Amino acid sequence: AVLGLLVIAVTNVSHLFVARSAEQKHQMAIKASLGMNRKQAALEVFTITACLMIPAFGFSLATTKVGFVILNRYLSELFNRVDELSISLTPLSILMVAMVLITLMLTKLSLNNLRFASLNTALRNSNKGQGTKVSGFFQQSIIMSQILVNVLIEFTRTILFKEGPERENKNISFD
């Protein structure tokens, strides 16, 4: 479920990044006409993406820590070994690698939408009422992937909740 929610969140954020890069096509066209190359554009997009991802990373760690404190304070009698929950170095490293990979993916996605060859055309057409938009195929694929992930999460949840009571009530032949 957590991985499914991560996929949904990443697809939502990627859709927002593609829409934002489509909006900023005019500004990038001006920068390209002033001499910005593709590598500089990639560095700019990566920096902006990283500036958004780092606070999100910190917020997620703070939320996790608050969740652990709440579990420890109020549910330690219900769940065994809740007091052992903590954020160790291995999951933190995995999260940092995931953050960098997601940042690189969002940068690549934004740059794929930005074609330097067509920036000059976008600059010439900028005042003619032609708005930029995200392709319909991309929007439909985002929606379909989110529906697919939700269906998988619900299917897994249904199986787990169906088998849970059966295992709980199963006689293990000793008291």
C-alpha positions in Angstrom: 0.0 0.0 0.0 2.8 2.4 0.8 4.5 1.7 -2.5 1.2 2.2 -4.3 0.7 5.5 -2.6 4.3 6.5 -3.5 3.5 5.7 -7.1 0.3 7.7 -7.0 2.2 10.7 -5.4 5.0 10.5 -7.9 2.6 10.4 -10.9 0.7 13.4 -9.5 3.9 15.3 -9.0 5.2 14.4 -12.4 2.0 15.6 -14.0 2.4 18.9 -12.1 6.0 19.2 -13.3 5.1 18.6 -16.9 2.3 21.1 -16.7 4.7 23.6 -15.1 7.4 23.0 -17.8 4.7 23.6 -20.4 3.9 26.9 -18.8 7.5 27.9 -18.6 8.2 27.2 -22.2 8.1 30.9 -23.1 10.6 31.8 -20.4 12.9 29.0 -21.4 12.7 30.1 -25.0 13.9 33.6 -24.0 16.7 32.1 -22.0 17.7 29.8 -24.9 17.7 32.8 -27.2 20.1 34.5 -24.8 22.5 31.6 -25.0 21.4 29.0 -22.4 22.2 25.5 -23.6 20.5 22.2 -22.7 23.0 21.4 -19.9 22.3 24.7 -18.2 18.6 24.2 -18.6 18.9 20.7 -17.0 20.9 22.2 -14.1 18.2 24.9 -13.6 15.4 22.4 -13.6 17.3 20.0 -11.4 18.0 22.8 -8.9 14.3 23.8 -8.8 13.2 20.2 -8.4 15.7 19.6 -5.6 14.6 22.7 -3.8 11.1 21.3 -3.8 12.1 17.7 -2.9 14.4 18.5 0.1 11.6 20.2 2.2 9.3 17.4 1.2 11.9 14.9 2.4 12.3 16.7 5.7 8.5 16.9 6.2 8.1 13.2 5.5 10.8 12.4 8.1 9.2 14.7 10.7 5.8 13.1 10.0 7.3 9.6 10.5 8.9 10.7 13.8 5.6 12.1 15.0 3.9 8.8 14.0 6.5 6.8 15.9 6.0 9.0 19.0 2.2 8.6 18.8 2.5 4.8 18.3 4.9 4.5 21.3 2.8 6.7 23.6 -0.7 5.4 22.9 -0.4 2.0 21.2 2.6 0.4 22.9 0.3 -1.9 25.0 -1.6 -3.0 21.9 1.4 -3.7 19.6 4.5 -5.5 20.7 8.0 -3.9 20.2 6.6 -0.5 19.2 9.2 1.2 21.3 11.9 -0.2 19.0 10.6 1.8 16.0 13.1 4.4 14.9 14.6 5.8 11.7 17.9 4.0 11.2 20.7 4.7 8.8 19.7 2.0 6.2 16.1 3.2 5.5 17.3 6.8 5.6 19.9 6.0 3.0 17.3 4.3 0.8 15.0 7.3 1.2 17.8 9.7 0.1 18.6 7.6 -2.9 14.9 7.4 -3.8 14.7 11.2 -3.4 17.6 11.7 -5.8 16.2 9.2 -8.3 12.8 10.9 -8.2 14.4 14.3 -8.6 16.4 13.1 -11.6 13.2 11.5 -13.1 11.2 14.7 -12.7 14.1 16.7 -14.2 14.2 14.3 -17.2 10.5 14.4 -17.6 10.4 18.2 -17.6 13.3 18.4 -20.1 11.6 15.8 -22.4 8.7 18.2 -22.6 11.1 21.0 -23.4 12.5 20.7 -26.9 15.1 23.3 -27.7 14.5 23.1 -31.4 10.9 24.2 -30.9 11.6 26.9 -28.4 12.2 29.5 -31.2 8.8 28.7 -32.6 7.3 29.0 -29.1 9.0 32.4 -28.7 7.6 33.7 -32.1 4.1 32.4 -31.3 4.0 33.6 -27.7 1.8 36.6 -28.2 -0.7 35.0 -30.6 -3.0 33.5 -28.0 -1.7 30.0 -28.4 -1.5 28.5 -24.9 0.8 25.6 -24.0 -0.8 22.5 -22.7 0.1 18.9 -21.7 -0.8 16.3 -24.3 -4.0 14.4 -23.8 -2.3 11.0 -24.0 0.0 11.9 -21.1 -2.9 13.0 -19.0 -4.9 9.9 -19.8 -1.9 7.7 -19.0 -1.4 9.4 -15.6 -5.1 8.8 -14.8 -5.0 5.2 -15.9 -1.8 4.4 -13.9 -3.4 5.9 -10.8 -6.5 3.8 -11.3 -4.4 0.7 -11.9 -2.4 1.3 -8.7 -5.6 1.9 -6.7 -7.2 -1.3 -8.0 -4.0 -3.3 -7.1 -4.0 -1.8 -3.6 -7.7 -2.6 -3.1 -7.3 -6.1 -4.4 -4.3 -6.7 -2.1 -6.2 -5.2 0.9 -9.2 -7.4 0.2 -7.1 -10.6 0.1 -5.3 -9.7 3.3 -8.4 -8.8 5.2 -10.1 -11.9 4.0 -7.3 -14.2 5.0 -6.6 -12.4 8.3 -9.7 -13.5 10.3 -9.3 -17.0 8.9 -5.8 -17.3 10.2 -6.8 -15.7 13.5 -9.6 -18.1 14.1 -7.7 -21.2 12.9 -7.3 -23.9 15.6 -3.6 -24.6 16.0 -4.4 -27.7 18.2 -3.0 -26.6 21.5 -4.1 -24.2 24.2 
